[in-house]
Amino acid sequence: MPRIIDGNQFNLVGDKVKLYRKQRRMSQKELSEKLEMLAVYICRGSISRIEDGSRTVTDIELYGLATVLGVPVQALFPDDMNKSS
């Protein structure tokens, strides 16, 4: 299992955030604006850093991202973490 913070990667969800955002044909700015409507304030630049793994994500931000992207929170984690043991 990957370490949660290894010095280079500060979150586990960035790749999936980017995947789901692009599937919905949503820009980073549009995602930021939709999050703001939920009182979750993540600027466009911070979304970029989340997606490239260079910024941590709080639990509130994680919930907001999942809500706006229309997926369960668990779906934002890597596929190998979603398998039952």
N, CA, C and O atoms as a DFTB+ gen file, in Angstrom:
340 C
 N C O
     1  1       0.850      -1.174       0.000
     2  2       0.000       0.000       0.000
     3  2       0.895       1.236       0.000
     4  3       1.917       1.264       0.686
     5  1       0.510       2.269      -0.777
     6  2       1.335       3.471      -0.821
     7  2       1.291       4.222       0.508
     8  3       0.286       4.213       1.219
     9  1       2.409       4.871       0.817
    10  2       2.420       5.738       1.988
    11  2       1.547       6.950       1.705
    12  3       1.454       7.392       0.559
    13  1       0.918       7.483       2.712
    14  2       0.001       8.595       2.510
    15  2       0.740       9.852       2.063
    16  3       0.316      10.507       1.111
    17  1       1.824      10.197       2.725
    18  2       2.626      11.345       2.300
    19  2       4.072      10.888       2.207
    20  3       4.686      10.539       3.215
    21  1       4.617      10.889       0.987
    22  2       5.975      10.387       0.798
    23  2       6.969      11.479       0.440
    24  3       8.097      11.179       0.050
    25  1       6.572      12.737       0.563
    26  2       7.472      13.830       0.246
    27  2       7.241      14.402      -1.141
    28  3       7.545      15.572      -1.375
    29  1       6.718      13.622      -2.058
    30  2       6.430      14.095      -3.409
    31  2       4.936      14.124      -3.692
    32  3       4.448      15.007      -4.398
    33  1       4.230      13.180      -3.152
    34  2       2.795      13.035      -3.403
    35  2       2.066      13.361      -2.099
    36  3       2.229      12.657      -1.102
    37  1       1.265      14.424      -2.107
    38  2       0.613      14.883      -0.883
    39  2      -0.863      14.510      -0.786
    40  3      -1.531      14.870       0.183
    41  1      -1.376      13.792      -1.784
    42  2      -2.735      13.276      -1.687
    43  2      -2.859      12.041      -2.558
    44  3      -2.018      11.791      -3.422
    45  1      -3.904      11.275      -2.330
    46  2      -4.150      10.054      -3.093
    47  2      -5.238      10.238      -4.138
    48  3      -5.466       9.337      -4.945
    49  1      -5.910      11.370      -4.147
    50  2      -7.111      11.528      -4.962
    51  2      -6.938      12.387      -6.209
    52  3      -7.852      12.466      -7.031
    53  1      -5.809      13.018      -6.362
    54  2      -5.617      13.974      -7.456
    55  2      -5.874      13.414      -8.843
    56  3      -6.516      14.062      -9.669
    57  1      -5.377      12.216      -9.100
    58  2      -5.563      11.627     -10.429
    59  2      -7.036      11.417     -10.747
    60  3      -7.483      11.686     -11.863
    61  1      -7.789      10.935      -9.764
    62  2      -9.214      10.679      -9.989
    63  2     -10.009      11.984     -10.072
    64  3     -10.971      12.070     -10.835
    65  1      -9.621      12.991      -9.303
    66  2     -10.287      14.293      -9.408
    67  2     -10.155      14.795     -10.851
    68  3     -11.130      15.241     -11.456
    69  1      -8.952      14.716     -11.383
    70  2      -8.711      15.161     -12.755
    71  2      -9.507      14.317     -13.756
    72  3     -10.116      14.859     -14.678
    73  1      -9.503      13.016     -13.578
    74  2     -10.232      12.114     -14.467
    75  2     -11.717      12.451     -14.499
    76  3     -12.289      12.636     -15.573
    77  1     -12.348      12.531     -13.324
    78  2     -13.782      12.804     -13.266
    79  2     -14.103      14.218     -13.751
    80  3     -15.131      14.430     -14.395
    81  1     -13.249      15.172     -13.454
    82  2     -13.471      16.550     -13.924
    83  2     -13.467      16.583     -15.450
    84  3     -14.336      17.196     -16.069
    85  1     -12.488      15.922     -16.044
    86  2     -12.401      15.923     -17.510
    87  2     -13.545      15.141     -18.145
    88  3     -14.056      15.526     -19.197
    89  1     -13.948      14.044     -17.509
    90  2     -15.094      13.285     -18.027
    91  2     -16.347      14.146     -18.078
    92  3     -17.205      13.955     -18.940
    93  1     -16.450      15.078     -17.167
    94  2     -17.620      15.962     -17.105
    95  2     -17.416      17.234     -17.917
    96  3     -18.237      18.151     -17.885
    97  1     -16.292      17.270     -18.653
    98  2     -15.949      18.428     -19.496
    99  2     -16.013      19.733     -18.693
   100  3     -16.588      20.733     -19.123
   101  1     -15.405      19.677     -17.525
   102  2     -15.420      20.804     -16.606
   103  2     -13.996      21.351     -16.485
   104  3     -13.049      20.584     -16.314
   105  1     -13.850      22.651     -16.570
   106  2     -12.539      23.253     -16.374
   107  2     -12.222      23.309     -14.874
   108  3     -13.107      23.138     -14.035
   109  1     -10.969      23.546     -14.558
   110  2     -10.592      23.715     -13.162
   111  2     -11.310      24.918     -12.570
   112  3     -11.718      24.887     -11.409
   113  1     -11.466      25.969     -13.349
   114  2     -12.167      27.169     -12.879
   115  2     -13.633      26.845     -12.590
   116  3     -14.173      27.281     -11.573
   117  1     -14.275      26.089     -13.470
   118  2     -15.674      25.718     -13.241
   119  2     -15.816      24.860     -11.993
   120  3     -16.761      25.033     -11.224
   121  1     -14.888      23.940     -11.789
   122  2     -14.920      23.115     -10.581
   123  2     -14.782      24.000      -9.346
   124  3     -15.515      23.833      -8.371
   125  1     -13.854      24.927      -9.392
   126  2     -13.654      25.862      -8.281
   127  2     -14.927      26.645      -7.987
   128  3     -15.297      26.818      -6.826
   129  1     -15.596      27.115      -9.029
   130  2     -16.821      27.900      -8.842
   131  2     -17.952      27.056      -8.261
   132  3     -18.708      27.536      -7.417
   133  1     -18.076      25.811      -8.700
   134  2     -19.120      24.927      -8.169
   135  2     -18.843      24.586      -6.702
   136  3     -19.773      24.492      -5.901
   137  1     -17.571      24.403      -6.353
   138  2     -17.207      24.143      -4.964
   139  2     -17.560      25.342      -4.090
   140  3     -18.031      25.185      -2.963
   141  1     -17.329      26.529      -4.617
   142  2     -17.624      27.751      -3.861
   143  2     -19.108      27.831      -3.503
   144  3     -19.465      28.356      -2.449
   145  1     -19.961      27.317      -4.369
   146  2     -21.407      27.317      -4.081
   147  2     -21.736      26.415      -2.896
   148  3     -22.804      26.544      -2.298
   149  1     -20.819      25.494      -2.550
   150  2     -20.984      24.636      -1.368
   151  2     -20.194      25.171      -0.175
   152  3     -20.080      24.502       0.851
   153  1     -19.650      26.379      -0.315
   154  2     -18.806      26.997       0.715
   155  2     -17.513      26.215       0.926
   156  3     -16.976      26.161       2.032
   157  1     -17.029      25.615      -0.149
   158  2     -15.723      24.949      -0.145
   159  2     -14.856      25.777      -1.078
   160  3     -15.055      25.769      -2.293
   161  1     -13.894      26.491      -0.509
   162  2     -13.126      27.461      -1.273
   163  2     -11.768      26.886      -1.676
   164  3     -10.829      26.836      -0.881
   165  1     -11.696      26.454      -2.939
   166  2     -10.450      25.964      -3.522
   167  2     -10.279      26.725      -4.836
   168  3     -11.080      26.562      -5.756
   169  1      -9.240      27.553      -4.926
   170  2      -9.030      28.326      -6.147
   171  2      -8.561      27.407      -7.282
   172  3      -8.161      26.267      -7.045
   173  1      -8.615      27.913      -8.503
   174  2      -8.228      27.141      -9.671
   175  2      -6.798      26.614      -9.546
   176  3      -6.525      25.460      -9.876
   177  1      -5.907      27.447      -9.078
   178  2      -4.517      27.025      -8.915
   179  2      -4.368      25.885      -7.916
   180  3      -3.551      24.985      -8.110
   181  1      -5.151      25.924      -6.859
   182  2      -5.104      24.847      -5.871
   183  2      -5.680      23.551      -6.430
   184  3      -5.215      22.467      -6.079
   185  1      -6.684      23.652      -7.293
   186  2      -7.203      22.449      -7.936
   187  2      -6.121      21.827      -8.808
   188  3      -5.969      20.606      -8.841
   189  1      -5.380      22.656      -9.502
   190  2      -4.258      22.155     -10.308
   191  2      -3.256      21.416      -9.438
   192  3      -2.772      20.347      -9.810
   193  1      -2.945      21.982      -8.283
   194  2      -1.983      21.349      -7.374
   195  2      -2.552      20.075      -6.746
   196  3      -1.804      19.132      -6.488
   197  1      -3.853      20.035      -6.497
   198  2      -4.476      18.791      -6.019
   199  2      -4.316      17.721      -7.087
   200  3      -3.921      16.592      -6.797
   201  1      -4.627      18.090      -8.327
   202  2      -4.573      17.123      -9.417
   203  2      -3.164      16.608      -9.684
   204  3      -3.000      15.456     -10.086
   205  1      -2.143      17.438      -9.468
   206  2      -0.779      16.945      -9.692
   207  2      -0.145      16.367      -8.423
   208  3       1.020      15.969      -8.425
   209  1      -0.928      16.328      -7.341
   210  2      -0.479      15.676      -6.110
   211  2       0.396      16.516      -5.212
   212  3       0.926      16.011      -4.223
   213  1       0.563      17.796      -5.532
   214  2       1.464      18.629      -4.738
   215  2       0.758      19.424      -3.633
   216  3       1.375      20.274      -2.991
   217  1      -0.537      19.148      -3.411
   218  2      -1.293      19.818      -2.345
   219  2      -2.147      18.791      -1.613
   220  3      -2.731      17.897      -2.225
   221  1      -2.209      18.935      -0.308
   222  2      -3.064      18.053       0.487
   223  2      -4.533      18.433       0.280
   224  3      -4.847      19.508      -0.232
   225  1      -5.415      17.533       0.689
   226  2      -6.852      17.743       0.566
   227  2      -7.478      17.480       1.936
   228  3      -7.256      16.425       2.530
   229  1      -8.253      18.431       2.432
   230  2      -8.927      18.231       3.717
   231  2     -10.158      17.355       3.530
   232  3     -10.605      17.133       2.404
   233  1     -10.693      16.868       4.618
   234  2     -11.895      16.033       4.527
   235  2     -13.075      16.814       3.960
   236  3     -13.863      16.267       3.188
   237  1     -13.205      18.082       4.332
   238  2     -14.293      18.909       3.814
   239  2     -14.129      19.118       2.312
   240  3     -15.101      19.050       1.560
   241  1     -12.896      19.372       1.877
   242  2     -12.636      19.527       0.446
   243  2     -12.922      18.229      -0.303
   244  3     -13.487      18.252      -1.396
   245  1     -12.538      17.116       0.277
   246  2     -12.779      15.810      -0.339
   247  2     -14.273      15.583      -0.523
   248  3     -14.708      15.136      -1.584
   249  1     -15.054      15.885       0.494
   250  2     -16.508      15.752       0.414
   251  2     -17.069      16.671      -0.677
   252  3     -17.915      16.253      -1.469
   253  1     -16.600      17.910      -0.716
   254  2     -17.064      18.851      -1.737
   255  2     -16.709      18.401      -3.140
   256  3     -17.534      18.495      -4.048
   257  1     -15.497      17.916      -3.328
   258  2     -15.077      17.428      -4.653
   259  2     -15.963      16.272      -5.095
   260  3     -16.427      16.242      -6.235
   261  1     -16.195      15.327      -4.204
   262  2     -17.036      14.179      -4.548
   263  2     -18.451      14.632      -4.882
   264  3     -19.051      14.139      -5.837
   265  1     -18.983      15.557      -4.111
   266  2     -20.342      16.053      -4.339
   267  2     -20.458      16.731      -5.698
   268  3     -21.364      16.425      -6.473
   269  1     -19.548      17.645      -5.986
   270  2     -19.599      18.380      -7.252
   271  2     -19.366      17.440      -8.438
   272  3     -20.000      17.593      -9.482
   273  1     -18.469      16.480      -8.283
   274  2     -18.174      15.557      -9.379
   275  2     -19.215      14.445      -9.492
   276  3     -19.222      13.694     -10.467
   277  1     -20.089      14.342      -8.496
   278  2     -21.183      13.370      -8.548
   279  2     -20.743      11.929      -8.366
   280  3     -21.291      11.016      -8.983
   281  1     -19.743      11.734      -7.509
   282  2     -19.249      10.383      -7.238
   283  2     -19.155      10.176      -5.727
   284  3     -19.069      11.149      -4.978
   285  1     -19.170       8.917      -5.269
   286  2     -18.931       8.680      -3.841
   287  2     -17.481       9.051      -3.494
   288  3     -16.591       8.951      -4.339
   289  1     -17.256       9.469      -2.271
   290  2     -15.902       9.829      -1.840
   291  2     -14.911       8.715      -2.171
   292  3     -13.814       8.985      -2.658
   293  1     -15.292       7.470      -1.910
   294  2     -14.386       6.337      -2.136
   295  2     -13.933       6.248      -3.595
   296  3     -12.835       5.762      -3.867
   297  1     -14.752       6.704      -4.525
   298  2     -14.405       6.632      -5.949
   299  2     -13.224       7.529      -6.306
   300  3     -12.606       7.345      -7.354
   301  1     -12.904       8.497      -5.448
   302  2     -11.778       9.392      -5.712
   303  2     -10.430       8.760      -5.365
   304  3      -9.384       9.276      -5.760
   305  1     -10.448       7.662      -4.640
   306  2      -9.203       6.998      -4.259
   307  2      -8.761       6.034      -5.353
   308  3      -9.582       5.590      -6.155
   309  1      -7.459       5.703      -5.393
   310  2      -6.957       4.779      -6.418
   311  2      -7.722       3.454      -6.382
   312  3      -8.162       3.004      -5.324
   313  1      -7.869       2.844      -7.548
   314  2      -8.641       1.601      -7.668
   315  2      -8.132       0.504      -6.754
   316  3      -8.935      -0.261      -6.222
   317  1      -6.815       0.398      -6.551
   318  2      -6.290      -0.669      -5.700
   319  2      -6.648      -0.480      -4.230
   320  3      -6.502      -1.408      -3.435
   321  1      -7.111       0.701      -3.864
   322  2      -7.558       0.938      -2.489
   323  2      -9.036       0.640      -2.333
   324  3      -9.530       0.579      -1.207
   325  1      -9.759       0.453      -3.433
   326  2     -11.200       0.204      -3.394
   327  2     -11.549      -1.262      -3.372
   328  3     -12.728      -1.612      -3.338
   329  1     -10.551      -2.136      -3.390
   330  2     -10.806      -3.570      -3.384
   331  2     -10.939      -4.071      -1.963
   332  3     -10.201      -3.647      -1.073
   333  1     -11.879      -4.971      -1.753
   334  2     -12.052      -5.583      -0.425
   335  2     -10.940      -6.562      -0.178
   336  3     -10.466      -7.228      -1.098
   337  1     -10.523      -6.651       1.067
   338  2      -9.449      -7.587       1.437
   339  2      -9.982      -8.979       1.595
   340  3      -9.224      -9.899       1.903
